[in-house]
Structures are given as C-alpha cells and as structure tokens.
C-alpha cells in the first residue's frame, strides 16, 4: 500500500480444490450449472496457480504526484467510447 495512491501490486491464488470450490459456491448461493465450465477446468486439469499484477496507472500517479488516476490512464475506457 502506498499513501495517497493505494495498492500498487496485488496478487492471488486460485482455488484448485474442487470440493472447496463447490462448497464455497453453495455458501455464496451460486449455481453450479452457471459455472459448469469453470468447475470442469478444476475437475479435468488444473494445477495450483496464482499471480500478481502491477497497477501501472497507480505507479504513474505515485511517481508523478498525480492525484486522480483518471489523469494517468493512457487509453481511458468509458461508456460509448468504442464503436463496434
């Protein structure tokens, strides 16, 4: 955590244990039918894995002293900003 900016780097590890995952889904009121594809990933071939990421825009705010992260985003996204 960095003062006035927040979290620069975050990380997590995915739950690879199918039993734990389905128990947490039931506890949270999530339907296994809606997440069948995710459960199949765990059922047929996952390994323990995780990762981390650096919030580049937050780093730019920290280094430059920019107070609003919107001013540090090189390619901002906003509703209606992308035409298909």
Backbone as a printed PyTorch tensor [residue, N CA C, xyz], in Angstrom:
tensor([[[  0.8370,  -1.1750,   0.0000],
         [  0.0000,   0.0000,   0.0000],
         [  0.8860,   1.2440,   0.0000]],

        [[  0.4920,   2.2090,  -0.7780],
         [  1.2420,   3.4570,  -0.9020],
         [  0.3270,   4.6060,  -0.4870]],

        [[  0.8090,   5.4940,   0.3780],
         [ -0.0290,   6.6150,   0.8150],
         [ -0.5480,   7.4440,  -0.3620]],

        [[ -1.8050,   7.8170,  -0.3180],
         [ -2.4930,   8.6590,  -1.3010],
         [ -2.6910,   7.9850,  -2.6560]],

        [[ -2.2080,   6.7660,  -2.8260],
         [ -2.3760,   6.0570,  -4.1020],
         [ -3.1660,   4.7740,  -3.8970]],

        [[ -2.8270,   4.0190,  -2.8860],
         [ -3.4970,   2.7530,  -2.6320],
         [ -2.5800,   1.5830,  -2.9340]],

        [[ -3.1600,   0.5230,  -3.4120],
         [ -2.4200,  -0.7010,  -3.6870],
         [ -1.7410,  -0.6190,  -5.0460]],

        [[ -0.4270,  -0.7890,  -5.0720],
         [  0.3100,  -0.7950,  -6.3430],
         [  0.3840,  -2.1900,  -6.9400]],

        [[  0.6040,  -3.1730,  -6.0930],
         [  0.7550,  -4.5450,  -6.5630],
         [ -0.2240,  -5.4240,  -5.7970]],

        [[ -0.9290,  -6.2680,  -6.5020],
         [ -1.8660,  -7.1880,  -5.8730],
         [ -1.6500,  -8.5900,  -6.3960]],

        [[ -2.0360,  -9.5630,  -5.6240],
         [ -1.8560, -10.9470,  -6.0440],
         [ -2.9120, -11.8540,  -5.4690]],

        [[ -2.9920, -13.0350,  -6.0270],
         [ -3.9520, -14.0150,  -5.5400],
         [ -3.5500, -15.4050,  -6.0120]],

        [[ -4.1850, -16.3980,  -5.4190],
         [ -4.0250, -17.7760,  -5.8600],
         [ -5.4040, -18.3530,  -6.0730]],

        [[ -5.5830, -19.0420,  -7.1660],
         [ -6.8810, -19.6410,  -7.4730],
         [ -7.0980, -20.8840,  -6.6190]],

        [[ -8.3500, -21.1320,  -6.3110],
         [ -8.7040, -22.3390,  -5.5630],
         [ -8.7040, -23.5060,  -6.5340]],

        [[ -7.8030, -24.4770,  -6.3180],
         [ -7.7150, -25.6150,  -7.2360],
         [ -8.4440, -26.8430,  -6.7110]],

        [[ -8.8720, -26.8150,  -5.4560],
         [ -9.5640, -27.9580,  -4.8580],
         [-11.0540, -27.8750,  -5.1770]],

        [[-11.5280, -28.8240,  -5.9590],
         [-12.9120, -28.8240,  -6.4330],
         [-13.9080, -28.8490,  -5.2730]],

        [[-13.6380, -29.6490,  -4.2570],
         [-14.5660, -29.7530,  -3.1270],
         [-14.7050, -28.4080,  -2.4010]],

        [[-13.5850, -27.7510,  -2.1820],
         [-13.6060, -26.4510,  -1.5150],
         [-14.3460, -25.4130,  -2.3670]],

        [[-14.1090, -25.4610,  -3.6610],
         [-14.7390, -24.5120,  -4.5770],
         [-16.2540, -24.6840,  -4.6090]],

        [[-16.7160, -25.9200,  -4.7260],
         [-18.1660, -26.1440,  -4.7800],
         [-18.8200, -25.8100,  -3.4330]],

        [[-18.1330, -26.0780,  -2.3280],
         [-18.6890, -25.7250,  -1.0180],
         [-18.8310, -24.2100,  -0.8780]],

        [[-17.8360, -23.4720,  -1.3340],
         [-17.8900, -22.0070,  -1.2600],
         [-18.9740, -21.4540,  -2.1900]],

        [[-19.1510, -22.0960,  -3.3480],
         [-20.2030, -21.6710,  -4.2680],
         [-21.5800, -21.8500,  -3.6210]],

        [[-21.7920, -22.9810,  -2.9760],
         [-23.0680, -23.2260,  -2.3000],
         [-23.2830, -22.2080,  -1.1820]],

        [[-22.2290, -21.9480,  -0.4270],
         [-22.3010, -20.9800,   0.6730],
         [-22.6420, -19.5800,   0.1700]],

        [[-22.1630, -19.2540,  -1.0350],
         [-22.3890, -17.9300,  -1.6110],
         [-23.6680, -17.8530,  -2.4350]],

        [[-24.3660, -18.9840,  -2.5810],
         [-25.6160, -19.0050,  -3.3360],
         [-25.4250, -19.0070,  -4.8430]],

        [[-24.2750, -19.4890,  -5.3100],
         [-24.0160, -19.5540,  -6.7490],
         [-24.4100, -20.9140,  -7.2860]],

        [[-24.9850, -20.9330,  -8.4820],
         [-25.4200, -22.1690,  -9.1100],
         [-24.2650, -22.8520,  -9.8230]],

        [[-24.0880, -24.1530,  -9.5470],
         [-23.0380, -24.9110, -10.2310],
         [-23.3160, -25.0020, -11.7300]],

        [[-24.5840, -24.9800, -12.1030],
         [-24.9410, -25.0510, -13.5220],
         [-24.4400, -23.8340, -14.2890]],

        [[-24.4420, -22.6740, -13.6470],
         [-23.9690, -21.4570, -14.3030],
         [-22.4550, -21.4370, -14.4740]],

        [[-21.7480, -22.1980, -13.6520],
         [-20.2790, -22.2010, -13.6710],
         [-19.7210, -23.5740, -14.0400]],

        [[-20.4660, -24.3470, -14.8210],
         [-20.0430, -25.6920, -15.1820],
         [-18.6800, -25.6920, -15.8540]],

        [[-18.4520, -24.6990, -16.7230],
         [-17.1900, -24.6250, -17.4640],
         [-16.0190, -24.3820, -16.5230]],

        [[-16.2150, -23.5710, -15.4950],
         [-15.1530, -23.2750, -14.5390],
         [-14.8720, -24.4970, -13.6660]],

        [[-15.9310, -25.1730, -13.2640],
         [-15.7630, -26.3900, -12.4700],
         [-15.0730, -27.4790, -13.2810]],

        [[-15.3950, -27.5800, -14.5760],
         [-14.7180, -28.5630, -15.4280],
         [-13.2280, -28.2700, -15.5510]],

        [[-12.8360, -27.0020, -15.5540],
         [-11.4100, -26.6700, -15.5680],
         [-10.7160, -27.2360, -14.3410]],

        [[-11.3880, -27.1690, -13.2070],
         [-10.8100, -27.6930, -11.9670],
         [-10.8780, -29.2190, -11.9430]],

        [[-11.9220, -29.7480, -12.5220],
         [-12.1400, -31.1930, -12.4890],
         [-11.1760, -31.9380, -13.4110]],

        [[-10.8460, -31.3630, -14.5650],
         [-10.0960, -32.1060, -15.5860],
         [ -8.7300, -31.5290, -15.9280]],

        [[ -8.0840, -30.8410, -15.0290],
         [ -6.7430, -30.4620, -15.4210],
         [ -6.1650, -29.2020, -14.8440]],

        [[ -6.4650, -28.8800, -13.6470],
         [ -5.8620, -27.6920, -13.0780],
         [ -4.6740, -28.0600, -12.2010]],

        [[ -3.8470, -27.1100, -11.9890],
         [ -2.7270, -27.2270, -11.0510],
         [ -2.7640, -25.9870, -10.1670]],

        [[ -2.1450, -26.0350,  -9.0080],
         [ -2.1000, -24.8260,  -8.1890],
         [ -1.4230, -23.6980,  -8.9590]],

        [[ -2.0820, -22.5700,  -9.0420],
         [ -1.5050, -21.4370,  -9.7560],
         [ -2.0300, -20.1260,  -9.1890]],

        [[ -1.2730, -19.1090,  -9.3810],
         [ -1.6340, -17.7840,  -8.8950],
         [ -0.8570, -16.7450,  -9.6770]],

        [[ -0.9300, -15.5380,  -9.2250],
         [ -0.1980, -14.4970,  -9.9340],
         [ -0.3270, -13.1610,  -9.2370]],

        [[  0.3140, -12.1890,  -9.8270],
         [  0.2490, -10.8410,  -9.2920],
         [  0.2590,  -9.8600, -10.4500]],

        [[ -0.0910,  -8.6530, -10.1530],
         [ -0.1040,  -7.6250, -11.1810],
         [  0.2540,  -6.2740, -10.6020]],

        [[  0.9000,  -5.4790, -11.4100],
         [  1.2820,  -4.1200, -11.0340],
         [  0.2770,  -3.1610, -11.6420]],

        [[ -0.2850,  -2.2950, -10.8290],
         [ -1.1910,  -1.2730, -11.3310],
         [ -0.3800,  -0.1340, -11.9350]],

        [[ -0.1390,  -0.1920, -13.2400],
         [  0.7450,   0.7690, -13.8840],
         [  0.2660,   2.2130, -13.7160]],

        [[ -1.0360,   2.4200, -13.8740],
         [ -1.5670,   3.7710, -13.7170],
         [ -1.3700,   4.2800, -12.2950]],

        [[ -1.5050,   3.4020, -11.3200],
         [ -1.2740,   3.7970,  -9.9290],
         [  0.1960,   4.1350,  -9.7040]],

        [[  1.0920,   3.3880, -10.3560],
         [  2.5170,   3.6910, -10.2690],
         [  2.8050,   5.0650, -10.8680]],

        [[  2.1790,   5.3760, -11.9940],
         [  2.3480,   6.6860, -12.6200],
         [  1.8590,   7.7850, -11.6720]],

        [[  0.7180,   7.5630, -11.0150],
         [  0.2090,   8.5350, -10.0370],
         [  1.2210,   8.7510,  -8.9210]],

        [[  1.7900,   7.6780,  -8.4230],
         [  2.7510,   7.7650,  -7.3270],
         [  4.0130,   8.5200,  -7.7470]],

        [[  4.5540,   8.1770,  -8.8940],
         [  5.8120,   8.7800,  -9.3580],
         [  5.6300,  10.2490,  -9.7330]],

        [[  4.5110,  10.5870, -10.3540],
         [  4.3050,  11.9570, -10.8360],
         [  3.5580,  12.8510,  -9.8500]],

        [[  2.9760,  12.2500,  -8.8170],
         [  2.2130,  13.0420,  -7.8650],
         [  0.8230,  13.4000,  -8.3480]],

        [[  0.3480,  12.7230,  -9.3730],
         [ -0.9950,  12.9520,  -9.9020],
         [ -2.0210,  12.4900,  -8.8680]],

        [[ -3.0060,  13.3160,  -8.5980],
         [ -3.9600,  12.9810,  -7.5360],
         [ -5.1270,  12.1290,  -8.0240]],

        [[ -5.4610,  12.1890,  -9.3020],
         [ -6.5970,  11.4340,  -9.8200],
         [ -6.1050,  10.4200, -10.8380]],

        [[ -6.4370,   9.1530, -10.6280],
         [ -5.9600,   8.0910, -11.5100],
         [ -6.4650,   8.2670, -12.9480]],

        [[ -7.5880,   8.9280, -13.1220],
         [ -8.1040,   9.1570, -14.4850],
         [ -7.1440,   9.9870, -15.3270]],

        [[ -6.3420,  10.8140, -14.6670],
         [ -5.3680,  11.6300, -15.3950],
         [ -4.1130,  10.8460, -15.7790]],

        [[ -3.9800,   9.6180, -15.2720],
         [ -2.7850,   8.8180, -15.5490],
         [ -3.0490,   7.6800, -16.5310]],

        [[ -4.2860,   7.5060, -16.9550],
         [ -4.6360,   6.4040, -17.8490],
         [ -4.3530,   6.8120, -19.2890]],

        [[ -3.4600,   6.0560, -19.9330],
         [ -3.0500,   6.3850, -21.3030],
         [ -4.1840,   6.1850, -22.3100]],

        [[ -4.9540,   5.1270, -22.1640],
         [ -6.0410,   4.8190, -23.0850],
         [ -7.3120,   4.6140, -22.2730]],

        [[ -7.9840,   5.6960, -21.8760],
         [ -9.1560,   5.5710, -20.9960],
         [-10.3220,   4.8630, -21.6750]],

        [[-11.0620,   4.1350, -20.8580],
         [-12.2800,   3.4560, -21.3190],
         [-13.4660,   4.1620, -20.6860]],

        [[-14.5020,   4.3400, -21.4650],
         [-15.7110,   4.9730, -20.9570],
         [-16.8920,   4.4900, -21.7780]],

        [[-18.0860,   4.5200, -21.2110],
         [-19.2750,   4.0550, -21.9370],
         [-19.4370,   4.8060, -23.2580]],

        [[-19.6290,   4.0600, -24.3370],
         [-19.8450,   4.6370, -25.6530],
         [-18.5540,   5.0220, -26.3510]],

        [[-17.4170,   4.7290, -25.7540],
         [-16.1340,   5.1190, -26.3390],
         [-15.5950,   4.1550, -27.3820]],

        [[-16.2660,   3.0390, -27.5670],
         [-15.7950,   2.0390, -28.5240],
         [-16.9470,   1.6710, -29.4460]],

        [[-16.7650,   1.8830, -30.7160],
         [-17.8040,   1.5530, -31.6790],
         [-17.5340,   0.1770, -32.2830]],

        [[-18.5840,  -0.6380, -32.3810],
         [-18.4440,  -1.9610, -32.9680],
         [-19.1190,  -2.0000, -34.2980]]])
